Amino acid sequence: MKSGQFKTTNIYVASIIAVKHEIEPAYHLNGSIVEFAFPASDKLYQTLTDFHSGGMVEAYRYAETIKRLRADMYKKKKGEETRNEILQQVPQTF
């Protein structure tokens, strides 16, 4: 079992992880570069292997995730809150 975080600046890799694992990345600003961070796990690394070997994913979900992560990336660069950060502030009422 892997521990720690997996970080990438590649929006396409981040998007495939977000789609396959149904999780949102944490965003880290490193100078002018935004890093997408996910909890590291054996399953995550298997997803990366599948992706680089031509693995399949639903095209619509993948494209929408790329657009959402790109928008969040630009917000983070401008110092604004990302969608994920805003959602974390909303109290859960169910």
Buried (B, 14 or more C-beta within 10 A) or exposed (E): EEEEEBBBEEBEBBBBBBBBBEEBBBBBEEEEEBBBBBBBBEEBEEBBEBBEEEEEBEEEBBEEBBEBBBEBBEBBEEEEBBEBBEEEEEEEEE
